[in-house]
Amino acid sequence: SNSSGWGARIISSIGASRHYQQKYGMNGFLATSDLPIHIGMGEAEYIDKITVKWPSGITQSVYNVKSKSRLVITEARDVDNR
């Protein structure tokens, strides 16, 4: 619904732990926008699941993400994925 993902909610799961983030504009240094989302993992080697809830209502999940990985998750166009 927007190329920068503004308003997307990201939930990362490592074991029983959950970390919630939301993609906002104007949240960086001096109100600049930092596009990447960084997920702190501590000593974990994998994130069990990353779920992105897009403003359009579409929800996508990625599983077993290795530490120090860089992902680009693009909003799905499939309306059946809601």
Buried (B, 14 or more C-beta within 10 A) or exposed (E): EEEEBBBBBBBBBBEEEEBEEEBEBEEEEEEEEEEEBEBEBEEEEBBBBBBBBBBBEBBBEBEEBEEEEEEEBEBBEEEEEE
